[in-house]
Each structure stands twice: as C-alpha cells, then as structure tokens.
C-alpha cells in the first residue's frame, strides 16, 4: 500500500516485483485516522482475503515520519500524530504489517526491482511537491535512530536562505521542491511583469502559478520558465554533491514528478556532480532515472514486508 494525502494505492505484488492486482481509494484526509484505516482494512478483506493467504504480510508506505513499531509519528499530509498504524492494520486484517516512510518504500522498490538493482550502496532522491530520499548502505535500507533517515530534502544548501516548510531555512526542498518552484515563479512574475506575463496568462493570476504552470510554460519555450528550471537543476546538483561526498553511493536514482516532467535534469545534475564532488566519490558513480515510476512505493512496501517476514 502507498498511503498519500489524496489517494491510497493498494496492490498484490509478486516476488519478482510485478503488480498482480490493484485498487485505488480516495484518502479523504480530512477524516479521522480511524476512518481511513477502516477503509484500508475493508478493501484488503474484500479484495484479497480469498486470493492471498493470510500468511502474506502487508507493507505500507506513508508520507510522514514512522518509528520502528510502525507508528506514524507525524504525517503532514494526513494531519496524523502518533497513530499506531501497524497495530490497527494487523488487528483489522489478521496479517503482519510493516510500515515505512513512503520514500523509504520507494527506495526499497527501486533497489530490489528498479534502477538500483545489483548494488549495495544506493541513494534515491524523489523530487515532487517536496524532496525526499532514501539510503541503502552496505546492503541495508537505513532507517536511522528514529526511523527518519533519508530526509535529504532538508540538507542546507544556502545558509540563511529561503524559508522551508520545516523549521529551517535554506533547505534543498525550499529551492527544488514543486511548492518552492511555484513560489519562486510567482515571485519572479511579480517582480518582472513583462517576463512573467506568459506564466500569468497560463495560470490566470500570479497567485495561481504552480510547478505545473512552469512545466507547461517551459514546454512552450518561455524564457523565464527555462531560467527557473535551469536554476532548479543547479540547486538539486548542489544538494547531491553533499550527498555524494557524505554517503559515497554507487548509484543515485532520481525520481518524482519534477524529474519525470524535466528528464534532462538527470544528465544536467550528473555533469555538475562529477565536476564538483570529490574525485574519489564520483569514480564509478552512476546517476540514473527511476524505473518504476509511480509504482515504486507500492512495490517497495510489499517487497520490504515480504523480505522482513512475519515476525
């Protein structure tokens, strides 16, 4: 399962990572956590109780901070605080349950069945509305002391820089995340109305400019949109230089909606990282696009639960 703020993707996944059967439910995140969990339990019982043995575990990726017991400490898109998700799902379905942060789940999927196969040292960075990451080191997915390892979007790339949505300023996410691209585009359109006119025309008004607006303007050849995205590539590369120097992965997998919309970011970032990171760290390094697309979290959560066993 992949539990997000707008939808819940559920599926039966084979051991080779292929998806056998899926269903998508609306999250309706304004509801209490108990109602959302009830929907998941009802779907699992209705859809798979007869076809998937109860010995098969459930894996679920959640957008938020998750501890080792499968408790969601904080899920910003769901407004969840200290929700015992694993316990409630296990009680409702009669199955063992493994809960991961959604990007850790996506990282596991890309590692086992996607672009990161056949390596023991991998970093995934997913650039969508925000910037998330996951780390595989020495053949193990790293959770960290509190389960929050991989929050690479909150690496500081500019001291006293743009305000992030976390308590800090100058984070990578505050420059390269979708919400930040939109914010930067709105500021640019207001400060230079002539250059910003194409963006405003697409959105209707400056306040309505989103990352999708920038993507559409870019495809139409708009100079401001192209400048904004070139800058985004440089910000992303700056963050990845720190990742390469600090973690020394063999492979970096780049995914998420922003990377899918601007695939040239992968080679552009690769060039900068190779120029700016430590020479030893880039020897043999590969920077590649994600392969599983929107299914990486679903596949990763299921695979992680299967490999973790029923304990």
C-alpha positions in Angstrom: 0.0 0.0 0.0 1.0 3.6 -0.7 -0.9 6.0 1.6 -0.8 9.6 0.5 -2.8 12.7 1.2 -5.1 12.3 -1.8 -5.2 8.6 -2.6 -4.4 5.2 -1.3 -2.9 2.7 -3.8 -3.3 -0.9 -2.8 -2.0 -3.9 -4.7 -0.9 -7.6 -4.6 2.7 -7.8 -5.6 4.6 -10.9 -6.8 8.0 -11.8 -5.5 9.6 -10.5 -8.8 8.1 -7.1 -8.2 5.3 -7.4 -10.8 1.9 -6.0 -9.7 -0.8 -8.6 -10.0 -3.9 -6.6 -8.9 -4.6 -3.1 -7.8 -7.2 -0.8 -6.3 -7.1 2.9 -5.6 -9.2 4.6 -2.9 -9.6 8.3 -2.2 -7.9 9.2 1.1 -10.3 12.0 2.1 -7.6 13.1 4.5 -9.9 15.5 6.5 -11.4 12.4 8.2 -10.1 10.8 11.4 -7.3 8.3 11.1 -9.6 5.5 12.3 -11.9 6.0 9.3 -9.1 5.9 6.8 -7.7 2.8 8.4 -11.1 1.2 8.3 -11.3 1.8 4.6 -8.0 0.1 4.1 -9.0 -2.9 6.2 -12.3 -3.3 4.4 -10.6 -3.1 1.0 -8.0 -5.8 1.9 -10.7 -8.1 3.3 -13.0 -7.6 0.3 -10.3 -7.8 -2.4 -7.7 -10.2 -1.2 -8.9 -12.3 1.7 -9.8 -15.2 -0.6 -6.9 -14.9 -3.1 -3.9 -14.0 -0.9 -3.1 -16.3 2.1 -3.3 -14.6 5.5 0.4 -15.6 6.0 1.4 -13.0 3.4 2.2 -9.7 5.2 1.1 -6.2 4.5 3.6 -3.5 3.7 2.6 0.2 3.6 4.4 3.4 2.8 3.2 6.6 4.4 4.1 10.2 3.7 5.5 11.0 7.1 7.8 10.1 10.0 7.5 6.4 11.1 9.1 4.7 14.0 10.3 1.1 14.3 6.9 -0.1 15.7 5.0 1.1 12.7 3.6 4.2 14.5 3.2 7.3 12.3 4.8 10.0 14.5 3.8 12.8 12.1 2.1 12.6 8.8 1.8 16.2 7.5 -0.5 15.4 4.5 -2.8 13.5 6.7 -2.5 15.6 9.9 -1.7 12.4 11.8 0.1 12.5 15.1 1.2 9.3 16.9 -1.1 6.9 15.0 -0.4 3.2 15.7 -0.9 2.2 12.1 0.8 -1.2 12.1 -1.1 -2.3 15.2 -4.5 -1.2 13.9 -4.0 -2.8 10.4 -2.7 -6.0 12.0 -5.8 -6.2 14.2 -8.2 -5.5 11.4 -6.7 -7.8 8.8 -5.1 -10.6 10.8 -1.8 -10.1 8.9 1.6 -9.0 10.0 2.3 -5.4 8.9 5.4 -3.4 8.1 5.2 0.4 7.9 7.8 2.6 6.1 8.1 6.2 5.2 6.8 6.5 1.6 10.2 7.5 0.1 12.0 4.7 2.0 9.4 2.3 0.5 10.0 3.8 -3.0 13.8 3.5 -2.4 13.4 -0.2 -1.5 11.4 -0.8 -4.6 13.9 0.8 -6.9 16.7 -1.1 -5.1 15.1 -4.5 -5.4 13.3 -4.2 -8.7 14.1 -1.0 -10.4 17.0 1.2 -11.3 19.2 0.4 -8.3 19.4 -3.4 -8.7 22.7 -5.2 -8.2 24.2 -2.6 -5.9 24.6 -2.5 -2.1 25.1 1.3 -1.9 22.3 3.4 -3.2 20.6 6.8 -2.7 17.2 7.6 -4.1 16.0 11.2 -4.3 12.4 11.9 -5.3 11.6 15.4 -6.3 7.9 16.1 -6.3 5.9 18.5 -4.3 8.7 18.1 -1.7 12.1 16.5 -1.9 12.5 13.1 -0.1 15.2 10.5 -0.1 16.2 7.0 1.0 19.5 5.4 1.7 20.8 1.9 1.2 24.2 1.3 2.6 26.2 -1.9 2.8 23.2 -3.8 1.5 20.7 -2.5 4.1 17.9 0.1 3.9 18.9 2.7 6.6 16.1 3.8 8.9 18.2 5.8 11.4 17.8 6.1 15.1 14.2 7.4 14.9 13.2 6.0 11.6 13.6 9.3 9.7 16.8 8.6 7.8 16.8 9.9 4.2 15.3 13.4 4.7 17.7 14.7 2.1 15.4 17.5 1.1 16.4 19.2 4.3 20.1 19.4 3.6 21.1 23.0 3.9 22.3 24.3 0.5 22.1 28.1 1.4 22.8 29.4 4.9 20.0 31.8 5.9 18.4 31.1 2.5 14.7 30.6 1.5 12.3 29.6 4.3 11.5 25.9 4.2 8.3 24.3 5.4 10.4 22.7 8.1 11.8 24.9 10.9 14.9 25.6 8.9 15.9 28.0 6.1 18.0 27.3 3.0 17.0 23.6 2.6 17.2 21.9 -0.8 13.5 21.4 -0.8 13.0 25.2 -0.4 14.6 25.6 -3.8 13.9 22.4 -5.8 10.6 21.1 -4.5 7.4 21.7 -6.5 6.0 24.1 -4.0 9.2 26.0 -4.0 9.4 26.2 -7.8 5.9 27.6 -7.8 6.9 30.1 -5.1 10.0 31.2 -7.0 8.0 31.5 -10.2 5.3 33.7 -8.5 8.0 36.0 -7.1 9.7 36.3 -10.5 6.4 37.1 -12.2 5.5 39.8 -9.7 9.0 41.4 -9.8 9.1 41.4 -13.6 5.6 41.5 -15.0 6.7 41.6 -18.6 8.8 38.5 -18.4 6.2 36.9 -16.1 3.3 37.5 -18.4 3.3 34.1 -20.1 3.2 32.3 -16.7 0.4 34.6 -15.5 -1.5 34.0 -18.7 -1.4 30.3 -18.2 -2.3 30.4 -14.6 -4.8 33.3 -14.7 -3.2 35.3 -12.0 0.2 35.3 -10.3 -1.0 33.7 -7.1 -2.3 30.7 -9.1 1.1 29.8 -10.7 2.1 26.2 -9.8 5.0 23.9 -10.8 2.7 22.5 -13.5 2.3 26.1 -14.9 6.1 26.3 -15.0 6.3 23.0 -16.8 3.8 24.0 -19.4 5.5 27.3 -20.0 8.8 25.6 -20.3 7.4 23.3 -23.0 6.2 26.4 -24.9 9.7 27.8 -24.8 9.1 30.5 -22.2 12.5 32.1 -21.2 11.5 32.7 -17.6 10.3 29.1 -17.1 13.5 27.9 -18.7 15.6 30.0 -16.4 13.7 28.8 -13.3 14.3 25.2 -14.2 18.0 25.7 -15.0 18.3 27.2 -11.6 16.4 24.2 -10.1 18.9 21.9 -11.7 21.8 23.7 -10.1 20.1 23.7 -6.7 19.4 19.9 -7.0 23.0 19.3 -8.1 24.3 21.3 -5.1 22.4 19.1 -2.7 23.6 15.9 -4.4 27.2 17.0 -4.2 26.8 16.9 -0.5 25.1 13.5 -0.7 27.9 12.0 -2.8 30.6 13.4 -0.6 28.9 12.4 2.7 27.4 9.0 1.8 29.5 7.7 -1.1 26.8 5.8 -3.0 27.5 3.7 -6.1 24.2 4.8 -7.6 21.9 7.8 -7.3 18.4 7.2 -8.5 16.4 10.4 -9.3 12.6 10.2 -9.5 9.4 12.0 -8.7 7.1 14.3 -10.7 9.6 17.1 -11.3 12.2 14.7 -12.7 9.6 13.0 -14.8 8.5 16.3 -16.2 12.0 17.5 -16.8 14.1 14.4 -17.7 17.0 16.5 -18.8 17.6 17.2 -15.1 19.3 13.8 -14.7 22.2 14.3 -17.1 22.4 18.0 -16.1 22.8 17.1 -12.5 25.2 14.4 -13.3 27.6 16.8 -15.1 27.7 19.2 -12.1 28.1 16.5 -9.5 31.0 15.0 -11.4 32.7 18.4 -11.6 32.1 19.5 -8.0 32.1 16.3 -5.8 35.3 14.7 -4.5 37.1 12.8 -7.2 37.2 9.5 -5.3 33.4 9.7 -4.6 32.4 10.0 -8.3 34.7 7.2 -9.5 32.2 4.6 -10.8 29.2 6.6 -9.6 26.0 6.3 -11.7 23.2 8.8 -11.6 20.1 7.3 -13.3 16.4 8.0 -13.6 13.9 5.9 -11.5 12.5 3.0 -13.4 9.3 2.0 -11.6 7.5 5.4 -11.8 4.5 5.8 -9.6 4.6 2.2 -8.6 7.9 2.3 -6.7 6.3 2.9 -3.3 3.7 0.1 -3.8 6.3 -2.4 -5.0 8.8 -1.4 -2.3 6.4 -1.6 0.6 5.2 -5.1 -0.4 8.8 -6.3 -1.1 10.0 -4.9 2.2 7.2 -6.6 4.1 7.8 -9.9 2.3 11.6 -9.9 3.0 11.1 -8.8 6.6 9.0 -11.9 7.2 6.1 -12.4 9.5 7.9 -11.5 12.7 
